[in-house]
Amino acid sequence: MQPNELMQRMKAENAPIVVDVRTGIEFRRGHIPGALHAPTWKILLRLDKIPSDRNAELVITCEHGPRARIAESLLQAYGHRNIVLLDGHMAGWRRSGFPLQK
């Protein structure tokens, strides 16, 4: 999903669940408003707060992509069916000038 599309959907109050898989330090430095913090290791150990609805629309992001791809694979293995990655990830979100929540 492109950052512009996500921002439009957030403004329209039709946003998917944004799952930020970065570390706690990275998340606290700034994340997409309303994002759910679920570090990749917590998803692996199933200690995350991902909604149990396997059809919920999820947008996964990390800083540059690798952790998001791992999280996507794990969530698919756990039965989630509606997952996309944020194009450009958090680096792209910041480049777009969109707001960050701290």
ChimeraX attribute file (.defattr): number of C-alpha atoms within 10 A of each C-alpha:
attribute: neighborCount
match mode: 1-to-1
recipient: residues
	/A:1	14
	/A:2	13
	/A:3	20
	/A:4	13
	/A:5	12
	/A:6	19
	/A:7	18
	/A:8	12
	/A:9	13
	/A:10	14
	/A:11	10
	/A:12	9
	/A:13	9
	/A:14	11
	/A:15	17
	/A:16	18
	/A:17	17
	/A:18	23
	/A:19	26
	/A:20	27
	/A:21	29
	/A:22	22
	/A:23	15
	/A:24	12
	/A:25	8
	/A:26	13
	/A:27	22
	/A:28	12
	/A:29	10
	/A:30	14
	/A:31	24
	/A:32	21
	/A:33	14
	/A:34	13
	/A:35	19
	/A:36	19
	/A:37	20
	/A:38	23
	/A:39	21
	/A:40	24
	/A:41	16
	/A:42	14
	/A:43	19
	/A:44	15
	/A:45	9
	/A:46	14
	/A:47	12
	/A:48	16
	/A:49	12
	/A:50	18
	/A:51	13
	/A:52	9
	/A:53	10
	/A:54	16
	/A:55	12
	/A:56	15
	/A:57	17
	/A:58	23
	/A:59	23
	/A:60	27
	/A:61	30
	/A:62	26
	/A:63	19
	/A:64	16
	/A:65	19
	/A:66	12
	/A:67	19
	/A:68	25
	/A:69	18
	/A:70	16
	/A:71	26
	/A:72	25
	/A:73	15
	/A:74	17
	/A:75	20
	/A:76	14
	/A:77	10
	/A:78	13
	/A:79	13
	/A:80	20
	/A:81	16
	/A:82	15
	/A:83	20
	/A:84	17
	/A:85	20
	/A:86	24
	/A:87	18
	/A:88	19
	/A:89	22
	/A:90	22
	/A:91	14
	/A:92	16
	/A:93	23
	/A:94	16
	/A:95	10
	/A:96	12
	/A:97	9
	/A:98	13
	/A:99	13
	/A:100	16
	/A:101	12
	/A:102	10
